[in-house]
Amino acid sequence: MNLSFFDQFTSPCLLGVPLVLLAVLFPALLLPSPSNRWITNRLSTLQLWFFHLITKQLMIPLNKNGHKWALLLTSLMILLLSINLLGLLPYTFTPTTQLSMNMALAFPLWLATLLTGLRNQPSIALGHLLPEGTPTLLIPALIMIETTSLLIRPLALGVRLTANLTAGHLLIQLISTATTALLPIMPAISLLTTLILFLLTILEVAVAMIQAYVFVLLLSLYLQENI
């Protein structure tokens, strides 16, 4: 029973070939293909409005030098949002519940923001490791603490996204299993757990959207520190 709860986090395979790449690329197939017309239909208009809203929200913390990252951050936001939401459908696999994938997204982007700061303004980037006015005796310890907090940023990004989505999926499966088991024994209690399951599903939709936004927003804040 315990193993079956975690089987949903196992990458699906076909003839021994992992299908995680297909699961990552599939949401892009659901987006309408662009055309040469200004407005093709209401769906494309809604899509453009949604992309504009996301880009506007992500660019608020950044100055003009950071606006060149708009395409990358918006694309990452759309990718995470679509994967998280599609993963809530029955009999689907959510790639963002894998820590390896989240770290593969978080580490290169965090490293890119760090290298950008070291290239453009090295003194300011290194100055974040030692706040102004620090007592002399605390300088070595504070540098070690700030360096450690800087290096664990990508790990915190990946673990936060993985833990929140994994916990939500486990709760949904636990409550749905309890609902099915209680239905022939105590129908009234089963109806109550069904209501709880419905409310939890709504909560998980919100969590999937919020976690995708928080992941990209923190990356944009890290970028703002280095430009």
C-alpha positions as CSV (number, residue, x, y, z in Angstrom):
1,M,0.0,0.0,0.0
2,N,2.8,2.4,0.9
3,L,4.6,1.7,-2.4
4,S,1.5,2.3,-4.4
5,F,1.1,5.8,-3.1
6,F,4.5,6.8,-4.5
7,D,4.1,4.9,-7.8
8,Q,2.5,8.1,-9.3
9,F,5.9,9.8,-9.0
10,T,7.7,7.2,-11.0
11,S,8.6,8.3,-14.5
12,P,6.5,6.4,-17.1
13,C,8.5,4.2,-19.5
14,L,7.7,2.6,-22.9
15,L,9.9,-0.3,-23.9
16,G,12.4,0.8,-21.3
17,V,12.5,4.4,-22.6
18,P,11.6,7.1,-20.1
19,L,8.7,9.3,-21.3
20,V,9.5,12.2,-19.0
21,L,10.7,14.3,-22.0
22,L,7.4,13.8,-23.7
23,A,5.5,14.8,-20.6
24,V,7.6,18.0,-20.4
25,L,7.0,18.9,-24.1
26,F,3.4,17.9,-24.3
27,P,1.9,21.1,-22.8
28,A,3.5,23.1,-25.6
29,L,1.4,21.2,-28.1
30,L,-1.8,22.5,-26.5
31,L,-0.9,26.2,-27.2
32,P,-2.4,27.6,-30.4
33,S,0.1,27.9,-33.2
34,P,0.9,31.5,-34.2
35,S,-0.2,33.0,-37.5
36,N,0.3,36.1,-39.6
37,R,-3.0,37.6,-38.7
38,W,-3.3,40.2,-35.9
39,I,-6.3,38.4,-34.3
40,T,-7.3,34.9,-35.4
41,N,-9.9,34.0,-32.8
42,R,-10.9,34.6,-29.2
43,L,-8.6,31.8,-27.9
44,S,-5.5,33.4,-29.4
45,T,-6.6,36.8,-28.0
46,L,-7.0,35.3,-24.6
47,Q,-3.7,33.7,-24.9
48,L,-1.9,37.0,-25.8
49,W,-3.7,38.8,-22.9
50,F,-2.6,36.0,-20.5
51,F,1.0,36.2,-21.7
52,H,1.1,39.9,-21.4
53,L,-0.3,39.8,-17.9
54,I,2.4,37.2,-16.8
55,T,5.2,39.2,-18.5
56,K,4.0,42.4,-16.8
57,Q,3.9,40.8,-13.3
58,L,7.4,39.3,-13.7
59,M,9.0,42.5,-15.0
60,I,7.8,44.6,-12.1
61,P,10.8,43.9,-9.8
62,L,13.3,44.3,-12.7
63,N,14.8,47.5,-14.2
64,K,15.2,48.0,-17.9
65,N,18.4,46.0,-18.0
66,G,16.5,42.9,-16.9
67,H,13.8,43.2,-19.5
68,K,15.9,41.3,-21.9
69,W,15.2,38.2,-19.7
70,A,11.4,38.6,-20.3
71,L,11.1,35.9,-23.0
72,L,13.0,33.4,-20.9
73,L,11.2,34.0,-17.6
74,T,7.8,34.1,-19.3
75,S,8.4,30.9,-21.2
76,L,9.5,29.2,-17.9
77,M,6.4,30.5,-16.2
78,I,4.1,29.1,-18.9
79,L,6.0,25.8,-18.9
80,L,5.8,25.3,-15.1
81,L,2.2,26.5,-15.0
82,S,1.0,24.1,-17.7
83,I,2.9,21.1,-16.3
84,N,1.6,21.7,-12.8
85,L,-2.0,22.1,-13.8
86,L,-2.0,19.2,-16.3
87,G,-0.4,17.0,-13.6
88,L,-3.6,17.3,-11.5
89,L,-5.6,15.4,-14.2
90,P,-6.3,11.7,-13.5
91,Y,-3.8,9.2,-14.8
92,T,-1.2,11.8,-15.6
93,F,2.5,12.2,-14.7
94,T,3.8,15.5,-13.2
95,P,7.5,16.0,-14.1
96,T,7.8,18.9,-11.6
97,T,7.4,16.4,-8.7
98,Q,10.9,15.2,-9.6
99,L,13.7,17.0,-7.7
100,S,16.1,16.3,-10.5
101,M,14.1,18.2,-13.1
102,N,13.5,21.2,-10.8
103,M,17.2,21.4,-10.0
104,A,18.0,21.2,-13.7
105,L,15.8,24.3,-14.1
106,A,16.9,26.1,-11.0
107,F,20.6,25.7,-11.0
108,P,21.5,26.9,-14.5
109,L,19.2,29.9,-14.2
110,W,20.5,30.8,-10.8
111,L,24.1,30.4,-12.0
112,A,23.3,32.7,-15.0
113,T,22.1,35.4,-12.7
114,L,25.2,35.1,-10.5
115,L,27.6,35.2,-13.4
116,T,25.7,38.2,-14.8
117,G,26.3,40.0,-11.6
118,L,30.0,39.0,-11.4
119,R,30.6,40.2,-15.0
120,N,28.7,43.5,-14.9
121,Q,29.3,44.7,-11.4
122,P,31.7,42.4,-9.5
123,S,32.3,44.7,-6.5
124,I,28.5,45.0,-5.8
125,A,27.9,41.3,-6.3
126,L,30.7,40.4,-3.9
127,G,29.6,43.2,-1.6
128,H,26.4,41.3,-0.8
129,L,28.5,38.8,1.1
130,L,29.5,41.4,3.6
131,P,26.9,44.1,4.7
132,E,28.3,47.5,5.4
133,G,29.1,48.3,9.0
134,T,29.8,44.7,10.1
135,P,32.0,44.4,13.2
136,T,35.5,43.1,12.4
137,L,35.2,40.0,14.6
138,L,32.1,38.9,12.7
139,I,33.4,39.3,9.2
140,P,34.7,35.7,8.7
141,A,31.6,34.1,10.1
142,L,29.2,36.4,8.3
143,I,31.0,35.8,4.9
144,M,30.6,32.1,5.4
145,I,26.9,32.4,6.4
146,E,26.1,34.7,3.4
147,T,28.1,32.4,1.0
148,T,26.2,29.4,2.3
149,S,22.8,31.2,1.9
150,L,23.8,32.2,-1.6
151,L,24.8,28.6,-2.6
152,I,21.6,27.0,-1.3
153,R,19.3,29.2,-3.3
154,P,18.9,26.8,-6.2
155,L,18.4,23.9,-3.8
156,A,15.7,25.9,-2.0
157,L,14.0,26.7,-5.4
158,G,14.0,23.0,-6.4
159,V,13.0,21.5,-3.0
160,R,10.2,24.1,-2.5
161,L,8.5,23.3,-5.8
162,T,9.0,19.5,-5.4
163,A,7.8,19.3,-1.8
164,N,4.6,21.4,-2.3
165,L,3.5,19.4,-5.4
166,T,4.4,16.0,-3.9
167,A,2.6,16.7,-0.7
168,G,-0.5,17.9,-2.6
169,H,-0.6,14.8,-4.8
170,L,-0.1,12.5,-1.8
171,L,-3.0,14.1,0.0
172,I,-5.3,13.8,-2.9
173,Q,-4.5,10.1,-3.4
174,L,-4.9,9.4,0.4
175,I,-8.3,11.1,0.6
176,S,-9.5,9.5,-2.7
177,T,-8.4,6.1,-1.4
178,A,-10.3,6.7,1.9
179,T,-13.4,7.8,0.0
180,T,-13.4,4.7,-2.1
181,A,-12.8,2.4,1.0
182,L,-15.6,4.1,3.1
183,L,-18.2,4.1,0.4
184,P,-19.7,0.6,1.0
185,I,-19.2,0.8,4.7
186,M,-20.2,4.4,5.7
187,P,-21.7,6.3,2.8
188,A,-22.3,9.4,4.8
189,I,-18.7,9.7,5.8
190,S,-17.7,8.9,2.2
191,L,-19.7,11.9,1.0
192,L,-18.0,14.1,3.5
193,T,-14.6,12.9,2.4
194,T,-15.7,13.5,-1.2
195,L,-16.4,17.1,-0.3
196,I,-13.0,17.5,1.3
197,L,-11.4,16.0,-1.8
198,F,-13.2,18.5,-4.0
199,L,-12.0,21.4,-1.8
200,L,-8.5,20.0,-1.7
201,T,-8.4,19.8,-5.5
202,I,-9.4,23.4,-5.8
203,L,-6.6,24.2,-3.3
204,E,-4.1,22.2,-5.3
205,V,-5.0,24.1,-8.4
206,A,-4.2,27.3,-6.6
207,V,-0.9,25.8,-5.2
208,A,0.1,24.7,-8.7
209,M,-0.3,28.2,-10.0
210,I,1.3,29.9,-7.0
211,Q,4.3,27.6,-6.9
212,A,5.0,28.2,-10.6
213,Y,4.8,32.0,-10.0
214,V,7.0,31.9,-6.9
215,F,9.7,29.9,-8.7
216,V,10.0,32.4,-11.5
217,L,9.5,35.4,-9.2
218,L,12.4,34.4,-7.0
219,L,14.6,34.0,-10.1
220,S,13.7,37.5,-11.2
221,L,14.5,38.8,-7.7
222,Y,17.9,37.1,-7.8
223,L,18.4,38.6,-11.2
224,Q,17.6,42.1,-10.0
225,E,20.3,41.8,-7.3
226,N,22.9,41.2,-10.0
227,I,22.0,43.8,-12.7
